[in-house]
Amino acid sequence: MSTDVLTIETVVARGASASQPANMEEAEHIETGSTTVLGFWIYLMSDCLLFAALFATYAVLAGESAGGPTGRNLFSLPYVLTETVCLLLSSFTYGMAMLALNRGARVGVLRWLAITALLGLCFIAMEISEFHRMIGEGAGPDRSAFLSSFFALVGTHGLHVTSGLIWMAVMIAQVALRGLSATNRTRLICLSLFWHFLDIVWIGVFSVVYLTGSM
């Protein structure tokens, strides 16, 4: 009987020692992921400062058109509203991707990320078209202080969206190849924060630049 007890204790001890590395590895993944997300929040705070400076610059220079075209002459609200709808819808579809991520639905994540990327590409294409039209009409960034601040603010946001789309393409490839690993989950969470942040910034751009400028 003592031999049986000893055998059971040995099996339990071995099972505990075998599960310990797995538990430690899981805890390490959680801790690393939390640290990464916290670091990304800090990055977003620095990006807030960048856009705050650009908004402040635009607010100061919005009336300095140097006798050139103003927002009332240049902006088409229906066109910009379509841009806005594309970007806001992309925020919704990314939210759907995160719900699929929580369910562990790999195909759902890939599908919603692809839709989000498509909407983001539509937004960027429309913004490039707007810039091309304005420059073709002689309303480039060198025309006045107003236009310089406009292109700086809207262009910086557009560059952020472009970088987000590149990141999204990389994540689609990563999820397709490696699945919903702990590392990919953390990266998708960070990308979610970045993408929703850009939507919030764009609401500010739409309100401060386009709505106010069209009045």
C-alpha positions, 0 to 999 in steps of 0.5 A: 500500500505504501508503494501505491501511495508513493507511486501516486505522489510521484505521478502528481509531482511529475504532473505538477512539474510538467504543468508549471512551465506551461503555466509560467509561459502563459503568464509570461505571454499575458505580462508581455502583452499587457506591457506592449499594450501599455507602451502603445497607449503611451505612443498614442498619447504622444500622437495626441500631442502631435495632432493637438499642435497641428489643430492649434496651428490650423486654428491660428492660420485658418483665416490667413488665405492671402487673398487666395481661395478659402475653405468655402471655395474649396471644400465639398461637404458631400464628398468629405461626408462620404470619406467620413462614412468610409472611415467610420464604417471601417471602425465598425468593421474592425470592431467586428474583427475584434469580436471574432478574435474574442471568439477565436474565429480566425476566418472571421478575423481575416474577413473583417480585417479585409473589409476594414482595409478596403474601406480604409483604401477608399478613404485614402483614394478619395483624400488623394483625389481631393488633394490632386484637385486642389493642387490642380486648381492652384490651391497647393500648400505653398499658396497661403498659410491657411492651405499650408496648415490644412495640408499639414493636418489632413496630410498627417492624418492621411499618412497615419491611415496609410501606415495603419493600412500597411500594418493591417496588411501585415496582420492579415498575412500573419493571421493567415500564416500563424493563426490567432497566436498570443503575439498576433492577438496583442498586435491586433489589439494595438492596431485596434487602438490605433485605428479607432484613435484615427477615427476620433482624430478625423471627427475632429478634422471634419468638424474643425476644418471642413464644417467650420471652413464651409460656413 
